[in-house]
Each structure stands twice: as structure tokens, then as C-alpha cells.
């Protein structure tokens, strides 16, 4: 090639088609040349003399990699197109009711107050309400009220006029303006100061607002969805939240159940999170053992779905596509449920079934709850042991004491 060398030709090819598969061949192969070629976009590198079988192998591998890249790109595109409602995972009665509530309330224009513990997905529900409303194609603006200093929150919401305070070198619109006729989501609304609460109340009542330092009323057309993880009625009694603002926000209440009250959704949520991470990391599908799922199901999940997502990220970071109980964080290893001591139950001890239960429990205690090992000692197959466990045994390690054995299906 008298006009250019291979590296220059590579650059010209990729200018015409950035997705082209290019394999360079040269008689002067070196590690430096390989690195340089790959860095500039080559898919592979072959040094002369070469075997045709080797070239065909590299071409086939390059085509397969390109095909996988396309599949991953398609999956990422599907995830991005997935609606917020589709990301509310679960089929429990509580989640079904929540989805029905979203469908019914979304078309209205009234203010909505979402309540729920930290990590339950309040912003996700707010987005689902926005997308299912007539405003779905318009702006969705979210603000965590607790993240903005009290001295700046007013200007952040309402904007400010030039020269109103030091640093206000020009007039700037706030979120109430940029949202236009879309949806404004105010998370942790209980953290707003009394002064800002009063101004928010006026906006909801009069549908107008003024920039900080302004004299002109600006029309407010957006829908407001507020959220709180606190007990607002208690805050009202403690005079920390305005009663009249609460009634203005709580026109359409939506309560999100905590994860511990819908534990049957946990396997489905875990499967979704694992598939999501697999697509993000472009790796093979992750699998999780039934024993690990049982340990997860016994956890309190005070941080709800957000805490579960963090745990999934943790176990994936440890490496490996099969997630076992040993991969879980330390708090799971130290919080294995304790088996109730049946010795104090004289009625149980006097029955044949009670004796059987005591024997099974004592055997389990002797092997630290390992059901497989207990089955071997008892001389029964694993399935029999699991059925006995499900029929006779309950653990006292579910922290809040509200769970019961029927909530969990024992799996092999």
C-alpha cells in the first residue's frame, strides 16, 4: 500500500463506518503494534505468516462479538424504554393494589401524597403516576427537599430576580417554571421550613407564585406529587408541619408497603435485579441458590428495596455467577434464625408428633441448622427432611416476630 499504512487505513475505514469489523494483517507484528491497533478501533490483529484456519477463526469470533454487542445494545434500549410502572416488581396483593391505585389516580389533576419508608420506591411510583397521566410526554422534575440548604431552597423552587442577593447576577427561573405543565415531584417534603411551607401552600391554593425578589405573579400549571417517609400527622401535632398544607397535599394519598410486608415478592425482585446487573455488566446470567433466597426472605429489610439492591450489588461484586449463602454480607451470616427450644413445652413433649419434632429440632441444633446434614443423620432423604421442617418447625429469627412459616415455601 504505497499511499498509506495499515493504521492509517484503519482510521479511514472507521470514519466511513464506525461499526466496521477490522482485522489488521502485517508482517511486522509486535506487542506495541497490537496495542496501538486495538486502541484505535481494530477488532483483532494477525501477523504473517498466518494459517487460513486461524484467520477464519478470528473472523468468526469477531462476528460473534459484534452480534453480542448488538444484543446487549438492544437490551439496554429495552430497559431504557421500560416504563416506571413496569419497574414496580411484584405480584403480591399489596403490589397489585398499588398498581391499581396508580392506574386510577394517574389521569386526575389533583395533588398526590406518597408515603412509605425509606427505600420503598416513592420516586418510582411518582414517575409511574406521571407516565400514566395525560402529562406523560411533558416534564417530570424531581427535587429531594432535604438535599438543598434552607437558605437556597426558596430560590431553587421559585427562582429569583437579578440582584436579589449576593451572587444573583441575573434573573433565573426555578423548578416551578422549568416544570411548565408537567409534574413536580417533591420528595421528603416534611423537611421544608415553615416559610417555604407557607409559600408552597399559596401556590397550591392560588396556582400562582413569585420569584424571590419579584413583584409579578407567574402562573403555575404543573401537577404536584409530594412524598414523605415520616408520620406527617404526628409532625402536625408536634407543630413541625402545617396542617393546612397537609390537607392540600393529601388530596389523593398513596401508601407504599414496606418489603417485609410483601416478602413473597422478594424472589421476583431479586431475579429482576440480577438480570438488570447482568445486562449492565454484559455478563452471563447470575443465579442464586434457594438457601440464599430463604436467608434473604428472613431479613427485616429496614432499607426496603434500596437495601436489597445494595446487597445484590455487593454479592455480584464478589465475583462468580452463582450466588450462595456464603456470599451474603456479614449481617446475614450472624443473623441466622435460632431454633425454638421445645424442651419447655411439656404438651409437645408428651405427644408422638412432639417427640418427633423435638428430635428433628435437636438434630438441627447439633448441626447449626444445616438441613442437608440433619437429613443424613436422621437417615431420611432431603425432601422428607424439608417437608418435616416445613410442617413442624418455625424460627424465631425473623426479627419483628410477624412472619410465619406459611409465608415461605421450603425449596430444595
Buried (B, 14 or more C-beta within 10 A) or exposed (E): EEEEEBBEBBEEBBEEEEEEBBBBEBEEBEEEBBEBBEEBEBBBBBBEEEEEEEBEEBBEEBEEEBEEEEEBEEBEEEBEEEEBBEBBBBEBEBBEEBBEBBEEBBEBEEBBBBBBBBBBBBBBBBBBBBBBBEBBEBBBBBBEBEEBEEEEBBBBBBBBBEEBEEEBEEBBEBBBBBBBEBBBBBBBBBBBEEEBBEBBBBBBEEEEBBBBBBEEEBEBEBBBBBBBBBEBEEBBEEEBBBEEBBEBBBBBEBEBBBBBBBBBBBBBBBBBBBBBBBBEEEEEEBEBBBBBBBBBBBBBBBBBBBBBBEBBEEBBEEEEEEBEBEBBEEEBEEBBBEBBEBEEBEEBEEEEEBEEBBEBBBBBEEBEBBBEBBBBEBEBEEEEBBEBBBEBBBBEBBBEEEBEBEEBEBEE
